[in-house]
Amino acid sequence: MSHDRIDKALELWQRFPDNDLSRFNLAHAYVDANDYASAVEHLRALCVKKPEWMVAHIQLGKSLIALGHSEEARPILEHALELAIGQHHDSPREELTELLKTL
């Protein structure tokens, strides 16, 4: 199932490489398949292109943690927390506050 989803998401992103949602969908498919290294590649690109996209930063930080790169994840998650506060997203703010305490 995961490979099927990845294949479909990859095909969609290849057809629409400038579409950020298709790229995020591909990254999310990689996360769901525990292929964090592949997810990180796409999430990094999205975070550079859209520094205000909180969800992409959260997924990037969590993927880096899954790869054992907690120190690299910390500033990304801190930025995501600032975005959550600034964008008035209470649930992500609470989640990020707790997650950062564990790093």
Legacy VTK file of the C-alpha trace (Angstrom):
# vtk DataFile Version 3.0
C-alpha trace
ASCII
DATASET POLYDATA
POINTS 103 float
0.000 0.000 0.000
2.736 2.504 0.933
4.639 1.958 -2.293
1.440 2.347 -4.262
0.759 5.658 -2.541
4.335 6.799 -3.075
4.189 5.839 -6.749
0.969 7.802 -7.244
2.266 10.816 -5.316
5.562 10.723 -7.220
3.756 10.573 -10.553
1.583 13.535 -9.589
4.568 15.592 -8.420
6.509 14.777 -11.588
3.553 16.009 -13.651
3.290 19.184 -11.539
6.782 19.831 -10.124
5.996 23.432 -9.192
2.914 22.474 -7.204
3.798 22.661 -3.515
0.829 20.566 -2.415
1.794 17.704 -4.711
5.331 17.819 -3.316
4.012 17.894 0.250
1.750 14.946 -0.540
4.789 13.023 -1.780
6.766 13.905 1.351
3.844 12.810 3.516
3.647 9.487 1.640
7.343 8.940 2.389
6.766 9.758 6.075
3.888 7.292 6.239
6.196 4.646 4.732
8.913 5.496 7.314
11.208 6.635 4.485
12.272 9.739 6.380
15.391 10.411 4.315
13.314 10.777 1.152
10.743 12.874 2.996
13.433 15.221 4.312
14.663 15.988 0.797
11.232 17.253 -0.243
10.352 18.902 3.053
13.609 20.892 3.060
12.801 22.247 -0.396
9.300 23.207 0.720
10.563 24.935 3.857
13.045 26.987 1.853
10.400 27.952 -0.671
7.685 28.590 1.921
9.287 29.586 5.225
5.845 30.410 6.655
4.422 26.908 6.036
4.194 25.626 9.585
3.087 22.055 8.778
6.031 21.480 6.435
8.424 22.619 9.169
6.782 20.342 11.722
7.037 17.345 9.388
10.659 18.188 8.569
11.563 18.430 12.250
9.821 15.171 13.115
11.452 13.409 10.168
14.876 14.609 11.258
14.193 13.325 14.774
13.198 9.949 13.318
16.576 9.884 11.535
18.388 10.640 14.800
19.140 14.292 13.972
17.510 15.935 16.981
19.941 18.838 17.168
19.291 19.711 13.529
15.550 19.424 14.147
15.524 21.794 17.134
15.801 25.155 15.274
13.325 23.967 12.644
10.797 23.033 15.315
11.465 26.290 17.186
10.656 28.151 13.963
7.493 26.051 13.575
6.528 26.991 17.138
6.980 30.689 16.323
4.765 30.187 13.269
2.135 28.366 15.339
2.056 31.209 17.840
2.000 33.900 15.158
-0.690 32.118 13.154
-2.773 31.341 16.270
-2.665 27.547 15.904
-3.147 26.305 19.459
-2.908 22.530 18.966
0.393 22.649 17.035
1.723 25.177 19.568
0.987 22.778 22.416
2.403 19.796 20.527
5.603 21.644 19.596
6.099 22.982 23.114
5.978 19.436 24.478
8.110 17.993 21.689
10.837 20.607 22.174
11.028 19.719 25.863
12.117 16.213 24.871
15.063 17.379 22.743
LINES 1 104
103 0 1 2 3 4 5 6 7 8 9 10 11 12 13 14 15 16 17 18 19 20 21 22 23 24 25 26 27 28 29 30 31 32 33 34 35 36 37 38 39 40 41 42 43 44 45 46 47 48 49 50 51 52 53 54 55 56 57 58 59 60 61 62 63 64 65 66 67 68 69 70 71 72 73 74 75 76 77 78 79 80 81 82 83 84 85 86 87 88 89 90 91 92 93 94 95 96 97 98 99 100 101 102
